[in-house]
């Protein structure tokens, strides 16, 4: 988080060799499990960072389904992240912004209808139009969320 490496890693996971994709998956999965010892915090340290500062990480992981190579690692990371309701809300309420960045939860207005161009709606294409492996993994992630 301090080095701001998670977003480039999520965006480029499909470019990594197979073993490196598995290592990236371990990094993300551990980040979503890590809690500061001896504190009563129920949420991992990375959660507030993603929600308030860098929701693009979750959107980039979802977009990993655009590439066959990164579908399974990104899906495994997403299923770990989706154990937190706020991550599911980021996916459901995602709307493309003019600046290309994701809108954080603080900017969500549930009263405004969805445009149908957010990452949540892409799951239907990934499930319906992708290769079997991608489709099955996307469906599994969609079912979890």
N, C-alpha and C positions, 0 to 999 in steps of 0.2 A: 504494500500500500504506500509506503513512504517513497518508494522509487517510481511509483506510477507505472508499473510494468504489466499490471493485470489487463488493462484495456488492449494494448498492442498484442499481448499474448492471446487474448480471446479472439481478436480480429484476424490473427494470422496462424491460428492453430492448424489450419488445413495445409499450411506450407511446411510444417515441421515433419521430420521423419517419424515413422511409426513409433519407435521407442520414446522419442521426445514428446509426442502427443500423449502417451501414457504418463510421462513425467509431469506434463502440464496439468493433466487431469488430477494427479495426486496433489499438486500444489493447490489447485482450486478447492478440491474436496477438503483438504486439511484447513484451508482458510475458512471454509464455511463451518467447520467443526470447532475451531479454536476459540476458547473462552479464557479470559485472564484468570489464572489460578487464585484461589482464596477470595473471590468476589462472588456475590450472589447474582451476577448477571445471567440471565437465561438466554441471551442472544450472543452470537459470535461477534468478535471485534469488527469483522469486515462488513457486517450488515448495515450499520449506520453510514459507513463510508459509501457503500454502493447506493443506498437509498437517497442520500442527500448530495453526494458529490459526483458520483459516476454511475448513473443507471445504465449508461451505454455498455457497460460490461455484460449485463444480462442480455441486452438486445443483441450484442455481438455473439454471445454464446448461442442464442436462438438462431441467428443467421448462419451458424455453423452447419445447419441442415442444408444449406445451399451447396455444400461440398460433401461428397460421399466419404472422403477421408476423415472429416472431422465430425461427422454425424454422431457416432457412438461416444467419443470422448466428451463432446459438448452436451450430449443427452445425459450422460452420467453426472456431469457437473450440475446441469440444470435440475435434475431430480434431487440432488443433494440440496441445492439452493431452495428448491420449492417446498422444503420442509418449513419454510418461513412464509407466512401469509403475505408479507409486504413484497416479497419477490414475485409472487403470483399476481399481486396488484400491479406491479410494474409492467408485467407482460400483458395483462388484460387491458390496462388503460393506456398502453403505448400508442402514441400518435406521431407521425412524422412532423418534424418542425422545419421551418424555413432554413435554419442554420445547420441542419443535418444532425443535431444532437437530440438525445432523448429527453423527453420532459420527465422531470422527477415527480414523485408522489405529491410533493407540496404544491404542484401546479395542476393537479387533476381536479376537474369538475365533473362529478358523476352525472350531473344533470344534462350535460352536453352529449348528444348522440355521437357514437363512434363513426369515423369516416370509412372504416373498412380497409384502411391502408396500413394499419399498425401491425406489429409482429404477431400478435395473437391470431390475426386472420390468415397469416402466411402458413400457419400450421395446417390448415385445410388443404392447401396446395401441396405441402410437403407430404402429407398423409396420402393424398389422392394421386399425385403425379410423379412421385419420386421412385427411385429404385426400391426394391423390396426392403433392403436393410435400412435405408433411410426412412422409408415409410413406417416400418414397424417401430423404429426407435422414436420417431416423431409422435406416433400415436401413443406410445407408452408414456412419453413426457406429457403430452396433452391430457391424457387420462389422469395423471398425477396432479396436474395443476387444477 
